[in-house]
Amino acid sequence: MFTNIVVVKPKVKRISLQRGICSLILFGENVSEDVLHVLFQNQLWLQSKCLSDLTFQKKYGDFVLSLNEILKSVNFSRGLSKGAIGSLRLKLQSISEDLYPQRNLSQIHLKVRESFYTKAYKPVGTETKLLPPKRFIGIGYRDKGTARKPEKDGSPRWSEVASHVSFLERRIEELKDELENKVGLRSIERLVKIKEINQLYTELKTARAS
């Protein structure tokens, strides 16, 4: 079975792309479903870049954070409706100073459309539902007498923090893999997964800072 996926071209400036798409939406231009998918998927790339590159974060972090809050607040439970797009357009007014002026819309349209392409994707391997359940080896109780006393020490141990960070990173990668490779996902299902990734990125940033 084949499905189409959107791919951002390698040399595209991601911040410029994000500002361009937001500008088109802000000024009431019609954008395709593919462009909206690029908007949300590109946001994930920008968030990841902010976590790994402090220079990038200092320069663009405020814009990425503000846009992230906007995208998380938009309700796409009924799909890519006019109401949802209208709500997004209204909220983008709060970051209009970071976007492009309306007089540049014709150039923006061209640059956005040239920034990505769609391609057919055919998954390989065995479907997850057909795989046998994972085997595991149980480990018995091994109390060495070093257990913490929560009533005396309420702070998490470094191992617990590291474990939580690993879980968040793994879950983010799982969701991103589903977005890229899973066949038959509807638009609303993709957006739900993207919003979950946004929330996990926020939690990951907090966990790494603790």
N, C-alpha and C positions, 0 to 999 in steps of 0.2 A: 504494500500500500504506500502511496506517495502523498506528501503534503508540501505546501510551500512554506518556507521560512524566510525571514528577512535578515540580511547580513550587511553590517556597516563596513564600508570599504576601509582598508588598512590605514591610509594616509589622511583620513578625515580628521579634522580638529573637533574633538567631541564636544567641547564647550560651545563652539560656534554652531555646531549642529543642534545642540539643545536649545540655545537661544533662538536659533532660526525657527525651529518648530513651535516653540512657545510664542514667538512673535506672530506667526501665521494664525495660531489659534486665538491669540489676544485680539487681533484685528478682524476677526470674523471670517477668515478665509476657510474654504472647504478643504479639509484634510482627509486623506484616505485612512482606512483601517491599518494599512501597513505603516503609515507614518506614525500613527498613535502607538503601534507596537515598538517602533524604533524609539519613540520618546521614552517609554517605560524601560525598555531594555538598556538604552543608553544611560539612563539614570543609575542603573545598577553598576555599570562600568565606572561612572563618575564617583559613586560612593566608594567603590573598591579602591579607586585611585587616591581618593582623599585619605583612606586608611593607611595606604602604603607609601605615600609621597607627601611629606610635610610641606615642601615648597608649594606643591600644587594645592594642598589644603589651605595654606595661608592666603593664596591668591584667589582661589575660587570656592573655598569652603562655605562661605556665607551664602553664596548663590545656590550651591548644591543643597545645603541644608534647608534653605527656604523653599526651594522647589520640591524637595522631598516631602516636607510637611503638607504642601499643597496637593501633591499627587496622592498622598495617603488619605487625605480628607475627602477626595472626590468619590462619590458613590456610583460604582458601575455595576451594581447588583442586577440592574435591568438591561445590561449590555451597553453598547456605545450609542446611547440615546441622545437626542437633541438636548434633553434636560441635563444630562451628565456633562456634555461638551459645553453647554452654556454655563454651568456651575464652574467648570475648570476655567473658562474664559474670564469669568468674573473674578476669580481668585488670583489669576495671573496679573491682574492690575496692581497687586501689591508689590510685584517685582518688575514693573514696567520699565523702571530706570535701568535695569540690567539687560533689557532686550533691545532689539533693533527698531528704528523708527519706521513708521508706516510707509514713508516714501520709498523705502527699499524693498517693498514686498515682491516686486517682479524678480529681482535678483535673488531674493531669499528662496522663492519658489524653485528656481532653477538649481540653486546650490543644494537645497534639501533633497530634491529628487535625484541629484547626481551623487549623493552621499551614500546611498545604499542600493541594494538590488535584492530581488527575490529569486529563490532557486527551489527546485524540487528536492525533497529529502526522502530517502528511503532508509528506514532503520535497519540495522544489521543485528545478528545475534538472536537470542531467544527472548521472547517477551517475558517480563518480570513475573507475570501471573503463572507462567508455565514452569518457572524454576522451582526446584525442590526447596523446602524450608532449610534455613541455615542450621548447621549442627553446632552445638556448644557443649563445653565441658564444665560441669558445675564444680564450684570450689566450696569446700566446707567452711565452717566457722573457724577463723584463725585469729582470735583476739590475743595480741601480744601484750596487752596491758597498757597500750599507749593511746587508747581512745580518749578523745577530748571530753571535757565536761561542759556541755552547752551553757549551763548556768553560770560558769566562770569565764568562759571564752566564747563569745557570740560571733567572732569574726571568722570568715571562711578561711580554710587553709589554702596555701598556694596550689596544692594538688587539686583541690576542688575547683578553684578558679580556672586552672589550666584545663581541667576536664570539661568545664562548662564552655570555655572558649572553643575547644576542639569540637564539641557537639554543635555549637552554633555554626562554625565554619563548615562542618560536614553537611549540616542541614541546608545551608545556603547553596553549596555545590550540588546537592541532590535536586533542589528546586530548579536551579539554573540548567541542569542537565535535562530535566523534564521539559522545560520550556524549549530547549533546542532540539530535543530528540523525540519527544512523545507525539505520536500521530493522533490526529482527531481532536485536539484540544480546541474548544470553542474560545471565542474572544474573551468572554467573561471569565472562563476558567484560567486563561493566561493572565488576565489582570489580577485575579485573586491571588495567584501564585506570586506575581510580581510585588503586590502589596505586602504579602507575607515576608518576602525577601527584604523589602525595605525596613520592616519592623525588626527583622533579625539583625540587619546591619546596625541599626540604632542600639539594640541590645548588646551586640558584639563590641561596639565602640565603648559602651559603659563598662563592660566586663574587662576589657583590656586596660582601662584606666584605673581599675580597682586594685 
